[in-house]
Every structure is written in C-alpha cells, then in structure tokens.
Amino acid sequence: MPSGRSAGSLAGRSVALFGGSGFIGRRVAVELVARGASLRVASRSPRSPDQMRYRRGDAAGIDAILDGVDGVVHLIGILAPHGSDDFMAAHCDGPAAIAAAAQQRGIEDFVLISAIGADPASPAAYARSKAAGELAVRAACPAARILRPSIVVGPGDGFFGLFSRMARFSPLLPLIGGGHSKFQPVYVGDVAAAVAICLARPETRGGLYELGGPEVLDFRRLLEMMLRASHRRRWLVPMPWSVARLEARLFELLPRPLLTRDQLKMLQRDNVVAAGARGLGDLGIEPVPVDAVLREIFG
Ligand SMILES: NC(=O)c1ccc[n+]([C@@H]2O[C@H](COP(=O)([O-])OP(=O)(O)OC[C@H]3O[C@@H](n4cnc5c(N)ncnc54)[C@H](OP(=O)(O)O)[C@@H]3O)[C@@H](O)[C@H]2O)c1
C-alpha cells in the first residue's frame, strides 16, 4: 500500500533509530531507506550488520550510535513496567538523555514518538510519562518534533493482531468496558511517512502533530470490522470495567501482561486527535482508512 507520499527525500541523510526493531520502528526503517536515508538501528539484540547494541541508560552506546548521524528518531516504548524499565525511565529519562546528546552534537532533526493522551494530569502512568518525556525532550532539544499517534494499525500490530489471535481459539471476544472507547486508528505506513517528512522538512522543527486516521471508531466497531475482514463470526461480549480490572490484576502477575490496570485507565478516555491539533494533513499525508488496512492484514 502506498504511504504518505508527498515530497521528502532523505538522500544522503544518516538517521539513528532508537526502538527501530519494534512494530512501528521496522516500518519507519523501510520508509526512510525508500527515501534514500542510511540507517543506524539501535536494539537490545542486534540482528543484522546495520543494527547496534543499545539498552536504555547506556550513555556510551548513545555516543557511538549518534556518531556521524544527522537525524534521530526515538520509538522506544513499553506498555507495562518490566524490571528496571519503568514508564518514566522508558518514556522520559531515556529519550531526554538521547535528545541532550543529539543537541550537543548539533543534531536538530529529532523525532519523538509520544502518544495521544499524553497528559501530566492523566490517571494513567503511561500517559503521564509520555507527557513528561515530551517536556524533557523539548527542554533538551527545542527543535524536536513530537508525534502523538492514536492506536497504530497494520500487519504485525498489537490491536488487530491480539484480537485476531484470540479469535482463532475463542468463540467470544471481550468488549472491555462495553466496547464504547473511541479510537482514531492510524495506518503504520502513515506514521512512518510522518516521521520521514518531519526529518526532511526543516519547517516542521519544534512541531507537535497528533496522528489519527480518517475515522473515529469505537472498540466494538473495530472488532466487528476485524471479524468481517478475517471471515470469522464470534460473540462480542461486554465486559464491565470492574471485571476487566480484576482480570488485568491477574495478568499483571505475568512478566509480559496482555492487559494492565494502567491500560484500562487509558481505555476509559477517548483516543482521538484533539480539536485544532496539527496532524497528518499538515504533513501532506492523506490517511489510509481502516478497511484498507484490514485488507492488507487479512488479504
Ligand atoms: N503501537 C501503537 O499503537 C502505539 C500508539 C501510540 C504510541 N506508540 C508509541 O510508539 C513507540 C513504538 O511503539 P511500537 O508499537 O513499535 O512498540 P514495540 O513494537 O513494542 O517496540 C518497542 C521498541 O522499544 C525497544 N525497547 C524497549 N525497551 C527498551 C530498552 N530498555 N532499551 C532499548 N530499547 C528498548 C524495543 O527494542 P528491542 O529490539 O531491543 O526489544 C523495540 O524496538 C512507543 O514509544 C509507543 O509508546 C505506539
């Protein structure tokens, strides 16, 4: 599927991707290479010669990765604390250290992937840490571009991916909180194009963009569309918030929980682009609708 597709050549540019091995990072890598950039991908477990070892907190690693690059994209993120990786470390201290090192080297093209809902007053620790990260990165590197996506969808995503796996063996799918939470799903290729355009266009410096697709859809509608696209019929069963909280509390006992109480707090707020926010249109990107994304995922 074509993505974002306005001018924005990165020929001759060298870009470091922190979190470039993840779902969005892999797509950003493809987009940047297609536009002519060379990449340095930082990963905890490098899998190819263009990847360099990096674990959050490794200052020497940051220096080695930034040496010779002229753009940086920060995509490291977690959905639940794990070991020494708490939300503030992953979403605030980590990117702030990289932004400060980039600024010291005179690298102004820094893109931070934050999230819609970033808010210092949010009840969710994830959202508070994203807001703190935005502030800290801006303080270190005033020209940083901040991109806040709604849920990001495409092959390998965490939303349709999770529920379609569940639908393979379960006759019913849970409508958490009744299925009324609103989203504005954005195609991963459009997020990647937005990153590329931010790196390519100096006029985006200092900008904040909220990235949402063309439709606002609730949780129930998204599951219905997914089931239709994957040719499955399943019962959609409302799950009250109180039951979801109980289930999340149990999941949190696992090292990689499928659902947490913090995520439920995020789900209790609509995840849509704020009125008046700059977005994909301001970057010259016409967003791909969810039906087209589902065709790409399920054929
Ligand atoms: N997916 C969405 O719907 C969505 C929506 C809004 C915002 N976002 C934000 O977008 C960003 C990317 O999301 P994603 O969906 O691509 O996540 P993902 O697939 O889980 O990828 C996370 C990335 O972070 C890296 N990472 C995690 N902990 C690390 C650590 N301690 N040190 C170094 N690297 C570490 C992982 O690298 P390894 O290879 O080393 O594991 C991986 O590359 C995140 O900041 C997320 O909050 C995502």
The ligand as an SDF file (V2000), in Angstrom:
LIG
                    3D

 48 52  0  0  0  0  0  0  0  0999 V2000
    1.6800    0.7310   18.6390 N   0  0  0  0  0  0  0  0  0  0  0  0
    0.8170    1.6890   18.9530 C   0  0  0  0  0  0  0  0  0  0  0  0
   -0.4060    1.5460   18.7510 O   0  0  0  0  0  0  0  0  0  0  0  0
    1.3090    2.9960   19.5440 C   0  0  0  0  0  0  0  0  0  0  0  0
    0.3770    4.0400   19.7440 C   0  0  0  0  0  0  0  0  0  0  0  0
    0.8330    5.2510   20.2730 C   0  0  0  0  0  0  0  0  0  0  0  0
    2.1770    5.4050   20.5970 C   0  0  0  0  0  0  0  0  0  0  0  0
    3.0420    4.3680   20.3970 N   0  0  0  0  0  0  0  0  0  0  0  0
    4.4570    4.5750   20.7470 C   0  0  0  0  0  0  0  0  0  0  0  0
    5.2560    4.3010   19.6090 O   0  0  0  0  0  0  0  0  0  0  0  0
    6.5210    3.7810   20.0120 C   0  0  0  0  0  0  0  0  0  0  0  0
    6.7990    2.4830   19.2710 C   0  0  0  0  0  0  0  0  0  0  0  0
    5.7420    1.5750   19.5450 O   0  0  0  0  0  0  0  0  0  0  0  0
    5.7180    0.0870   18.9520 P   0  0  0  0  0  0  0  0  0  0  0  0
    4.2890   -0.3000   18.8640 O   0  0  0  0  0  0  0  0  0  0  0  0
    6.5870   -0.0070   17.7710 O   0  0  0  0  0  0  0  0  0  0  0  0
    6.3960   -0.7140   20.1660 O   0  0  0  0  0  0  0  0  0  0  0  0
    7.1690   -2.1180   20.1430 P   0  0  0  0  0  0  0  0  0  0  0  0
    6.8550   -2.9110   18.9300 O   0  0  0  0  0  0  0  0  0  0  0  0
    6.9020   -2.7320   21.4720 O   0  0  0  0  0  0  0  0  0  0  0  0
    8.7040   -1.6840   20.0770 O   0  0  0  0  0  0  0  0  0  0  0  0
    9.3260   -1.1500   21.1930 C   0  0  0  0  0  0  0  0  0  0  0  0
   10.7650   -0.8550   20.8680 C   0  0  0  0  0  0  0  0  0  0  0  0
   11.3750   -0.3440   22.0720 O   0  0  0  0  0  0  0  0  0  0  0  0
   12.6160   -1.0170   22.2640 C   0  0  0  0  0  0  0  0  0  0  0  0
   12.9060   -1.0820   23.7010 N   0  0  0  0  0  0  0  0  0  0  0  0
   12.0470   -1.3920   24.7070 C   0  0  0  0  0  0  0  0  0  0  0  0
   12.6850   -1.3280   25.8900 N   0  0  0  0  0  0  0  0  0  0  0  0
   13.9720   -0.9600   25.6270 C   0  0  0  0  0  0  0  0  0  0  0  0
   15.1260   -0.7270   26.4250 C   0  0  0  0  0  0  0  0  0  0  0  0
   15.1070   -0.8720   27.7650 N   0  0  0  0  0  0  0  0  0  0  0  0
   16.2860   -0.3580   25.8330 N   0  0  0  0  0  0  0  0  0  0  0  0
   16.3470   -0.2350   24.4720 C   0  0  0  0  0  0  0  0  0  0  0  0
   15.2890   -0.4390   23.6530 N   0  0  0  0  0  0  0  0  0  0  0  0
   14.1180   -0.8120   24.2260 C   0  0  0  0  0  0  0  0  0  0  0  0
   12.4360   -2.3890   21.6380 C   0  0  0  0  0  0  0  0  0  0  0  0
   13.7320   -2.8430   21.2290 O   0  0  0  0  0  0  0  0  0  0  0  0
   14.3100   -4.3330   21.3100 P   0  0  0  0  0  0  0  0  0  0  0  0
   14.5210   -4.7880   19.9050 O   0  0  0  0  0  0  0  0  0  0  0  0
   15.6000   -4.1560   21.9980 O   0  0  0  0  0  0  0  0  0  0  0  0
   13.2910   -5.1320   22.0860 O   0  0  0  0  0  0  0  0  0  0  0  0
   11.5610   -2.0720   20.4190 C   0  0  0  0  0  0  0  0  0  0  0  0
   12.3640   -1.6970   19.3270 O   0  0  0  0  0  0  0  0  0  0  0  0
    6.4480    3.6070   21.5170 C   0  0  0  0  0  0  0  0  0  0  0  0
    7.0420    4.7340   22.1390 O   0  0  0  0  0  0  0  0  0  0  0  0
    4.9550    3.6040   21.8130 C   0  0  0  0  0  0  0  0  0  0  0  0
    4.6530    4.0940   23.1200 O   0  0  0  0  0  0  0  0  0  0  0  0
    2.6480    3.1600   19.8840 C   0  0  0  0  0  0  0  0  0  0  0  0
  1  2  1  0
  2  3  2  0
  2  4  1  0
  4  5  1  0
  4 48  2  0
  5  6  2  0
  6  7  1  0
  7  8  2  0
  8  9  1  0
  8 48  1  0
  9 10  1  0
  9 46  1  0
 10 11  1  0
 11 12  1  0
 11 44  1  0
 12 13  1  0
 13 14  1  0
 14 15  2  0
 14 16  1  0
 14 17  1  0
 17 18  1  0
 18 19  2  0
 18 20  1  0
 18 21  1  0
 21 22  1  0
 22 23  1  0
 23 24  1  0
 23 42  1  0
 24 25  1  0
 25 26  1  0
 25 36  1  0
 26 27  1  0
 26 35  1  0
 27 28  2  0
 28 29  1  0
 29 30  1  0
 29 35  2  0
 30 31  1  0
 30 32  2  0
 32 33  1  0
 33 34  2  0
 34 35  1  0
 36 37  1  0
 36 42  1  0
 37 38  1  0
 38 39  2  0
 38 40  1  0
 38 41  1  0
 42 43  1  0
 44 45  1  0
 44 46  1  0
 46 47  1  0
M  CHG  2   8   1  16  -1
M  END
$$$$
